[in-house]
């Protein structure tokens, strides 16, 4: 019973942390550029799908796969929005 409670509590905190990061991204984007980037969620899902694919097909841990997926998601965001971000 206690293990199930801890599992639910930790899962809820992690999910809430992801939602908080998404909200901070929306707020930062709107605060700096005064433009609401509605495609922000799609690029978050692109990075999550890249991480999941590397985890399931290649057996790479999610923390290590973020080293590859985060820059590739950022690069695809800059290609689609037309901004230039030097990496």
C-alpha positions as CSV (number, residue, x, y, z in Angstrom):
1,X,0.0,0.0,0.0
2,X,2.8,2.4,0.9
3,X,4.8,1.5,-2.2
4,X,1.8,2.1,-4.4
5,X,1.3,5.5,-2.7
6,X,4.9,6.5,-3.2
7,X,4.8,5.4,-6.8
8,X,1.7,7.5,-7.5
9,X,3.1,10.5,-5.6
10,X,6.5,10.4,-7.4
11,X,4.8,9.9,-10.8
12,X,2.5,12.9,-10.0
13,X,5.4,15.1,-9.0
14,X,7.4,14.2,-12.2
15,X,4.3,14.8,-14.4
16,X,3.7,18.1,-12.6
17,X,7.4,19.1,-13.2
18,X,7.1,18.4,-16.9
19,X,3.9,20.6,-17.0
20,X,5.7,23.3,-15.1
21,X,8.6,23.3,-17.6
22,X,6.2,23.5,-20.5
23,X,4.5,26.5,-18.8
24,X,7.8,28.2,-18.2
25,X,8.7,27.7,-21.8
26,X,5.4,29.3,-22.9
27,X,5.9,32.2,-20.5
28,X,9.5,32.8,-21.6
29,X,8.6,32.7,-25.2
30,X,5.7,35.1,-24.8
31,X,7.6,37.4,-22.4
32,X,10.6,37.8,-24.7
33,X,9.0,37.9,-28.2
34,X,5.4,38.8,-27.3
35,X,4.3,36.0,-29.6
36,X,2.5,32.9,-28.4
37,X,4.3,29.9,-30.0
38,X,1.5,27.4,-30.3
39,X,3.9,24.8,-31.8
40,X,5.8,24.7,-28.5
41,X,4.0,21.5,-27.4
42,X,4.7,19.8,-30.7
43,X,8.4,20.2,-30.3
44,X,8.3,19.0,-26.8
45,X,6.6,15.8,-28.1
46,X,9.1,15.5,-30.8
47,X,11.9,15.4,-28.2
48,X,10.0,13.0,-26.1
49,X,9.3,10.7,-29.0
50,X,13.0,10.8,-30.0
51,X,13.9,9.9,-26.4
52,X,11.4,7.0,-26.3
53,X,12.5,5.7,-29.7
54,X,16.2,5.6,-28.6
55,X,15.2,4.0,-25.3
56,X,13.1,1.2,-26.9
57,X,15.1,0.4,-30.0
58,X,18.7,1.0,-29.0
59,X,18.5,0.5,-25.3
60,X,19.9,3.9,-24.5
61,X,18.9,5.3,-21.1
62,X,16.6,8.3,-21.3
63,X,19.1,10.6,-19.6
64,X,21.8,9.8,-22.1
65,X,19.4,10.0,-25.1
66,X,18.5,13.6,-24.0
67,X,22.0,14.6,-24.9
68,X,21.1,13.8,-28.5
69,X,17.4,14.5,-28.6
70,X,17.4,17.9,-27.0
71,X,19.7,19.6,-29.5
72,X,18.0,17.9,-32.4
73,X,14.6,19.0,-31.2
74,X,16.0,22.6,-30.8
75,X,17.5,22.5,-34.2
76,X,14.2,21.3,-35.8
77,X,12.4,24.1,-33.9
78,X,14.7,26.7,-35.4
79,X,14.3,25.2,-38.8
80,X,10.5,25.3,-38.7
81,X,10.2,28.7,-37.2
82,X,12.8,30.3,-39.3
83,X,14.9,31.6,-36.4
84,X,18.6,31.2,-36.3
85,X,20.0,29.8,-33.1
86,X,23.8,29.2,-33.3
87,X,24.6,25.8,-31.8
